[in-house]
Every structure is written in structure tokens, then in C-alpha cells.
Amino acid sequence: MSQRRSLLVAVASAALLCSLFVFFPGFDNGFWRDDFRLLERSDAAQSDSRILWQRWVEPFNRPLAQAAFALEYRWWGLDSGRYILTNTLLHVLNAALLFWLFMGPLGAQAAATAALLFALGFGFYGKAILWAANLPELLSTTFVLATGIAAHRAQLARLAPQRAAWMGLAGILLALALACKESGIMAVVMVGGLMWPHRRSLKSVIRKIGVLVVVCGTYLMVQFLAQSGVAQVADDPGAWLAMPMRALRLATLMVLPIQESVLLVHASPIAARSAALLDQVRPVLGIALLAAAGLWFLRGSGAVRWLLASYFAFLLPFGLINLPGDWLDIRYAYLPSTCFCGLLALALRMGWLRGGGLARTLIGILVFIGVAADVLLVRQLESKYDGFGRSPESTEALHQFELRRAGPHVVR
């Protein structure tokens, strides 16, 4: 086994242990809200496959993710813990793909650190895994990361047929990502930045990116014809103007994951007041973060520029999400957290190499505190979701679904 594959196996094994350690308590969580809609549609799809092409959750059309959920339903039925286990295993796969993708531009050490931080749930609180209905997030990220890996191989291949084959595969993978979730379209930015340092010529990069642009254009055309997804907000200028500001607010949530609704802040009045104050100054913090990121972009390496551009691109679509009021749920940041963990890992490596003994000790302490706080937060959120799944509302919804599935002959 080559050294590269040995490292991949080692990181994947470590990511599995980290993910099980963090998310294992959620394996007994019940179903909640959108889960029941997906269960209803999955049950109907067992006898009529045409339902897979309908919109299960308005206004989005995600046929591949819906087919995957229907397959899970056939395998697991109403055993909710199996869905969370499947999400966790997909998360481990994504952590391994993240290491594979980052190893080239960031180096093995930073890539491994990013993969393990991602496995521990940094940047997204773990909600993408602890709720069965978030399967599209996980699958889309899988295909987006795989698209980057295939495109990178296309750029490094020496023979023209090999380059064409790898780029064709990248186009197929991107199409699969878009069939799972809309935000995968921003992979064009990530792939373009990844291929640029290894360009054989500008024409070579343009040709390869053209493949992905055609895939994205075809996807958008289908969306507009079906009046689905982005077509619902295409004529709303307010939504497009809100994108950058909401992206900045989401970035501050990832850097400082504290909200008034988080259970941790209720430990004391001081913590609650601090969280309320932090929420009020988030726009200012977002601008400060943008300025710091701009400075790092100008003075940083090519890998830093690639990560920052990809991170911002993946954040932008969240300005289009129609959430009530000013509510921003970090659950939707699963894909951006890949780049967030990469930036954090790169910053830690730079600080470790340039700092002395005291600085390295401080870095180690900060990492330990961050990991401990992250795990504690995920565990508390797991308890919250467990409560939702066992609530009277969810229990009654599950009972009614079981009655409908059993048939009209069942006596209530």
C-alpha cells in the first residue's frame, strides 16, 4: 500500500472513531417534522417510482437524495436510529474525501487536521447528522468533494484521453451533487481555484471549467422550467441583495457558535446576556471577519486564496434560504464547514510552525477547549433533538403514519 493510501486509511479510521464518539448518543433519536413527510413519500414510492421525481419538500426537486431516502426506508423502515447511523457513516466518508482533496494544496498535516475537525462537527454543530431529513446535505457534499478530486486528477493527467475521462467523471459527479442539493452549484468556484495552480494553459482550464458550467446551466434551465428551487426567488431582488450580509452572519456563527437559543447559555444569566449582546454585534463582527479574510487573501498563499474563495462561495446560497425573521440555522452550513475546517487547520499549522514552546502550548490548550466545547454543544443538541423526536407531536405523527401504512382494515 502506498504512503498516500496508508494516510487515507489512517485518517478515515480516526474520523470514524471521532464521529462515533461525538454522534453515538444520537443513534436512538426519533423522527421529527420533515422526517414524516419524507417517510410518507418514501412509502408511496415503493409502489410508484414516479414519485421520486416530484418535489417532496417545496420548492426543491432533489430526485437522487429522495431516491436514497426511499432506499433507506426500504432497508430501515421506522427504525430511526439506523438513519442517524447512515448519516454518521456518510459523514465519515466525507471526512476521508476532504482529506484526499486537501492533501495536495494544504499538505498531509493540515489536511488531516481539517478532516478530524470536520469529523468532530466543527462549524455546523452536528445538526446535519442528527436529523434524518438532512440526508441531501451529506450526499451533496460527498459528490462535491468527489468532483474536486476528479477535476484535480484531470488537470494532473498527462495523456489527453485520461484528462477527458477524468473531466467527464467530474461533470457526472457535479450533476449528481445538484440532484441532491442546489448549493452544489458553487462547486464551480472550488474546482476552478483547485485546478488553476496546475494549469497546462489558460485554454486547458477554461475547457475543463466549461464542462461544469454546462452542467450547471442545464441544471438551472431545468429548475426554471419546473419552477423549482432558485426559480422561486429569481425575480426577488431583496433576496439577492441579502445574500452577502446573511453569509457574513453565518460566518460569525461558525467562528463563534453561540446563540440565545443554545442550551449552554442558560447556565447563568451572565452567559445569556453575553449571547444576546453577541447576536446584536454579529453584523459588525462579520465585517471585521471580512476585512481579516481580505487581508489574509492578499498576503496568503494560493491555498489560502482557494479556501477563502470556496468558503465564501459556499456561504452565499444561504442568503436565499427563506427562514423566519432573522433566524439562521447552522445546520445548513455542512458544506461550507469543509472549507472552514481547512482554513482553521491551515491557521493552526502556521501558528505551530512559527511559534515557540509557549505559543504551541497555548495552541494546544485552545484546540482542546474548542474540541471539548464542540462535543458538549453537540451532545446538548442531541438531547434537544431526542426530545423533539419523543415529543407528543412526533409520537402522534408516527402513530398516524403506522396506521396509514398498515391499511384501512386496521381498527383504531
C-alpha positions in Angstrom: 0.0 0.0 0.0 1.3 3.4 -1.0 2.0 6.1 1.6 -0.9 8.2 0.3 -3.3 5.4 0.7 -1.9 4.5 4.1 -2.5 8.0 5.3 -6.0 7.9 3.8 -6.9 4.7 5.7 -5.4 6.1 9.0 -7.4 9.4 8.7 -10.6 7.6 7.7 -10.2 5.3 10.8 -9.6 8.3 13.1 -12.5 10.1 11.6 -14.7 7.1 12.2 -13.7 7.0 15.9 -14.2 10.8 16.3 -17.6 10.7 14.6 -18.8 7.7 16.7 -17.6 9.4 19.8 -19.5 12.6 19.1 -22.7 11.3 17.4 -23.2 7.9 19.0 -25.7 9.3 21.6 -28.0 10.4 18.7 -28.5 6.9 17.4 -31.7 6.5 19.4 -33.2 9.8 18.3 -36.7 9.7 16.9 -38.3 11.2 13.8 -39.3 14.9 13.7 -41.1 17.3 11.4 -39.8 16.9 7.8 -38.9 13.3 8.5 -42.6 12.3 8.4 -43.1 14.0 5.0 -40.1 12.0 3.7 -41.4 8.8 5.2 -44.8 9.3 3.6 -43.3 9.9 0.2 -40.8 7.0 0.6 -43.6 4.6 1.5 -45.6 5.7 -1.6 -42.5 5.5 -3.8 -42.2 1.8 -3.0 -45.1 1.1 -5.3 -44.8 4.1 -7.7 -41.3 5.2 -8.6 -42.6 8.3 -10.4 -43.0 9.9 -7.0 -39.2 10.1 -6.8 -39.2 12.9 -9.4 -41.8 15.0 -7.6 -40.9 17.8 -5.1 -41.0 16.2 -1.6 -40.1 19.4 0.3 -41.2 22.6 -1.5 -39.8 24.2 -3.5 -36.9 21.8 -4.1 -36.6 19.0 -6.5 -33.9 16.6 -5.3 -34.5 13.2 -7.0 -31.3 11.5 -6.1 -31.5 12.4 -2.4 -35.1 11.4 -2.4 -34.3 8.0 -4.0 -31.6 7.5 -1.4 -34.1 8.2 1.4 -36.6 5.8 -0.2 -33.9 3.2 -0.2 -33.1 3.8 3.4 -36.8 3.4 4.2 -36.9 0.1 2.4 -33.9 -1.1 4.5 -34.6 0.5 7.9 -38.4 1.0 8.0 -39.2 3.0 11.1 -36.0 2.3 13.0 -35.0 6.0 13.3 -31.6 5.2 14.8 -30.5 3.5 11.6 -31.0 6.7 9.6 -28.7 8.6 12.0 -26.1 5.8 11.8 -26.2 6.1 8.0 -25.8 9.8 8.2 -22.8 9.3 10.5 -21.1 6.8 8.1 -21.7 9.2 5.2 -20.1 11.9 7.4 -17.0 9.7 7.9 -16.8 9.2 4.1 -16.9 13.0 3.6 -14.1 13.5 6.1 -12.0 11.0 4.2 -12.8 12.7 0.9 -12.0 16.0 2.5 -8.5 14.7 3.5 -7.9 13.4 0.0 -8.9 16.7 -1.6 -7.0 18.9 0.8 -3.8 16.8 0.9 -2.5 18.3 -2.4 -2.9 22.1 -1.8 -2.6 22.0 2.1 -0.2 19.2 2.8 -0.9 16.0 4.7 -0.7 17.5 8.2 -3.2 20.4 7.6 -5.4 18.1 5.6 -5.6 15.5 8.3 -6.3 18.2 10.9 -9.1 19.6 8.8 -10.6 16.2 8.3 -10.6 15.4 12.0 -12.1 18.8 12.9 -14.8 18.2 10.3 -15.4 14.7 11.8 -15.9 16.3 15.2 -18.6 18.7 13.8 -16.7 22.0 13.8 -18.6 24.7 12.0 -22.0 23.0 11.8 -23.0 21.9 15.4 -23.7 18.3 14.1 -27.3 19.1 13.2 -26.8 17.8 9.6 -26.2 14.4 11.0 -28.6 14.3 14.0 -31.7 14.9 11.8 -32.6 12.2 9.3 -34.1 14.6 6.8 -30.7 16.2 6.3 -29.5 13.4 4.0 -29.4 15.8 1.0 -26.7 17.9 2.8 -24.5 14.9 3.3 -24.9 13.4 -0.2 -24.4 16.7 -2.0 -21.1 17.3 0.0 -19.9 13.8 -0.9 -20.4 14.4 -4.6 -19.0 18.0 -4.5 -15.8 16.8 -2.8 -15.5 13.9 -5.3 -16.0 16.4 -8.1 -13.0 18.4 -6.9 -10.9 15.2 -6.6 -11.8 14.1 -10.2 -11.2 17.5 -11.6 -7.8 17.7 -9.9 -6.8 14.4 -11.4 -8.0 15.6 -14.8 -5.6 18.6 -14.6 -2.7 16.4 -13.5 -3.1 13.6 -16.0 -0.5 13.6 -18.8 -2.5 12.0 -21.6 -5.4 13.7 -23.4 -7.7 10.7 -23.1 -7.1 10.4 -19.4 -7.8 14.1 -18.9 -11.0 13.8 -20.9 -12.1 10.7 -18.9 -11.4 12.4 -15.5 -13.2 15.6 -16.5 -16.2 13.6 -17.8 -16.3 11.9 -14.4 -16.2 15.3 -12.7 -19.1 16.5 -14.7 -21.2 13.4 -13.8 -20.3 13.8 -10.1 -21.3 17.5 -10.2 -24.6 16.6 -11.8 -25.2 14.0 -9.0 -24.4 16.7 -6.4 -27.0 19.0 -7.9 -29.5 16.2 -8.0 -29.1 16.1 -4.2 -29.0 19.7 -3.2 -28.9 23.1 -5.0 -25.9 24.6 -3.2 -23.6 22.2 -5.0 -23.6 24.6 -8.0 -21.0 26.7 -6.1 -18.5 23.8 -6.6 -17.6 25.6 -9.9 -15.6 28.1 -7.8 -13.9 25.5 -5.7 -12.9 23.4 -8.7 -11.7 26.4 -10.7 -9.4 27.5 -7.9 -8.2 24.0 -7.3 -7.2 23.5 -11.0 -5.6 26.9 -11.5 -2.2 26.3 -9.9 -1.7 23.2 -12.1 -2.9 24.7 -15.4 -1.2 23.5 -18.5 -2.6 26.6 -20.2 -5.4 29.0 -19.7 -7.3 27.3 -22.5 -7.0 24.0 -20.7 -8.6 25.4 -17.5 -11.4 27.1 -19.5 -12.2 23.9 -21.3 -12.4 21.9 -18.1 -14.4 24.5 -16.3 -16.7 24.7 -19.3 -17.8 21.1 -18.7 -19.0 22.1 -15.2 -20.6 25.3 -16.4 -22.6 23.4 -19.0 -23.8 21.0 -16.2 -24.8 24.0 -14.0 -26.5 25.8 -16.9 -28.5 22.7 -17.8 -29.5 22.3 -14.1 -30.6 25.9 -13.9 -32.7 25.6 -17.1 -34.5 22.6 -15.7 -35.1 24.5 -12.4 -36.7 27.4 -14.3 -38.8 25.1 -16.5 -40.1 23.3 -13.4 -40.5 26.5 -11.3 -38.4 24.8 -8.6 -35.7 25.9 -6.2 -33.8 29.0 -7.3 -36.5 29.8 -9.9 -38.8 30.7 -6.9 -36.6 33.7 -5.9 -35.1 34.7 -9.2 -37.3 37.7 -9.5 -36.9 38.8 -5.9 -34.1 41.5 -5.8 -34.3 41.6 -2.0 -33.2 38.0 -1.6 -30.2 38.6 -3.9 -29.2 41.7 -2.0 -29.4 39.9 1.3 -27.0 37.1 0.3 -23.7 38.8 1.3 -25.0 40.0 4.6 -26.5 36.7 5.6 -23.4 34.9 4.5 -21.3 37.2 6.8 -23.7 36.5 9.7 -23.4 32.8 9.1 -19.6 33.0 9.1 -19.7 34.6 12.6 -21.9 31.8 13.8 -19.3 29.3 12.6 -16.4 31.2 14.2 -18.4 32.0 17.4 -21.1 29.3 17.7 -23.2 31.0 20.3 -26.9 31.8 20.0 -29.5 32.8 22.5 -31.4 29.5 21.7 -28.4 27.3 22.6 -28.8 25.4 25.8 -25.3 26.3 27.1 -26.1 30.0 27.5 -28.9 29.2 30.0 -26.3 28.0 32.6 -26.1 31.5 34.0 -27.7 35.0 33.5 -24.2 36.3 32.5 -23.9 33.8 29.7 -27.4 34.6 28.5 -26.7 38.3 28.4 -23.4 37.7 26.7 -25.0 35.7 24.0 -27.7 38.3 23.4 -25.0 41.0 23.1 -23.0 38.9 20.7 -26.1 38.4 18.5 -26.6 42.1 18.3 -23.0 42.8 17.2 -22.8 39.9 14.7 -23.0 42.2 11.6 -20.1 44.2 12.9 -18.1 41.1 13.7 -19.0 39.8 10.2 -17.5 43.0 8.6 -14.4 42.6 10.8 -14.0 39.0 9.7 -14.4 40.0 6.1 -11.6 42.6 6.5 -9.3 40.0 8.1 -10.2 37.5 5.4 -9.4 40.1 2.7 -6.0 40.8 4.3 -5.3 37.1 4.5 -6.4 36.6 0.9 -4.0 39.3 -0.3 -1.0 38.2 1.8 -1.7 34.5 2.0 -0.6 31.6 -0.2 -2.5 30.2 -3.2 -4.0 27.5 -0.9 -5.4 30.3 1.4 -6.9 32.1 -1.5 -8.5 28.9 -2.8 -10.0 28.1 0.6 -11.3 31.6 1.2 -12.9 31.9 -2.2 -14.5 28.5 -1.9 -15.7 29.2 1.6 -17.4 32.4 0.6 -18.9 30.8 -2.5 -20.4 28.0 -0.4 -21.8 30.5 2.1 -23.5 32.7 -0.5 -26.5 30.5 -1.3 -27.7 30.7 2.3 -28.9 34.2 1.7 -31.6 32.7 -0.5 -33.0 30.5 2.2 -36.4 31.8 3.3 -36.1 31.4 7.1 -38.4 33.2 9.5 -37.2 36.5 10.7 -33.5 36.8 11.4 -33.2 33.1 12.3 -30.1 31.4 10.9 -29.7 27.7 11.5 -26.1 26.5 11.3 -27.4 23.1 10.2 -27.3 24.3 6.6 -23.6 25.1 6.9 -22.4 21.5 6.4 -20.8 22.1 3.0 -19.2 25.4 3.9 -17.7 23.8 7.0 -15.4 21.8 4.8 -13.5 24.9 3.8 -14.0 26.4 7.3 -12.1 23.4 8.8 -9.5 23.7 6.2 -8.9 27.4 7.0 -8.7 26.6 10.7 -6.3 23.7 10.2 -4.1 25.8 8.0 -4.0 28.6 10.6 -3.2 26.2 13.3 -0.3 24.7 11.3 1.1 28.1 10.5 0.9 29.1 14.2 2.5 25.8 15.3 5.4 26.2 12.9 6.1 29.8 13.5 5.6 29.8 17.3 7.8 28.8 20.1 7.1 26.5 23.0 4.7 28.9 24.8 2.8 29.6 21.6 2.5 25.8 20.9 1.3 25.1 24.4 -1.3 27.9 24.0 -2.5 26.5 20.6 -2.8 23.0 22.2 -4.9 24.4 25.1 -7.1 26.3 22.7 -7.7 23.3 20.5 -8.6 21.2 23.5 -11.0 23.8 24.8 -12.6 24.1 21.3 -13.0 20.4 20.9 -14.4 20.0 24.4 -16.9 22.8 23.9 -17.9 21.5 20.4 -18.6 18.0 21.8 -20.5 19.4 24.7 -22.6 21.5 22.3 -23.3 18.6 20.0 -24.3 16.4 23.0 -26.8 19.0 24.3 -28.2 19.5 20.8 -28.6 15.7 20.5 -30.7 15.8 23.7 -32.8 18.5 22.2 -33.4 16.6 19.0 -34.1 13.5 21.1 -36.8 15.5 22.9 -38.3 16.6 19.7 -38.4 13.0 18.4 -40.1 11.8 21.5 -42.5 14.7 21.9 -46.3 14.2 21.8 -46.4 15.8 18.4 -43.9 13.4 16.9 -45.3 10.4 18.7 -48.8 11.1 17.4 -47.4 11.7 13.9 -45.6 8.4 14.0 -48.7 6.6 15.3 -50.8 8.0 12.5 -48.3 7.1 9.9 -48.2 3.5 11.2 -52.0 3.3 10.9 -52.0 4.6 7.3 -49.2 2.1 6.4 -51.0 -0.8 8.0 -54.1 -0.1 5.8 -57.7 0.8 6.2 -58.6 -2.6 7.7 -56.9 -1.7 11.0 -59.3 -0.9 13.8 -58.3 2.2 15.8 
